[in-house]
């Protein structure tokens, strides 16, 4: 009686379910790694943007100071 389809199908389905769970765990781990990488990239981009704004702001401030000095010198003549 072990050769009847009902006796064969249930163990096969259980085995398939176990394999699928293993594959799903692997996929979940890969997705977690991808999300972690994306988070790191986002943080790096944010830091780069902030640094660019800081540098740009610093140059603008220096240029503004130079313009003020040039104006003062031209008005003094």
Secondary structure, 3 states (H helix, E strand, C coil): CCCCHHHHHHHHHHHHHHHHHHHHHHHHHHHHHHHHHHHHHHHHHHHHHHHHHHHHHHHHHHHHHHHHHHHHHHHHC
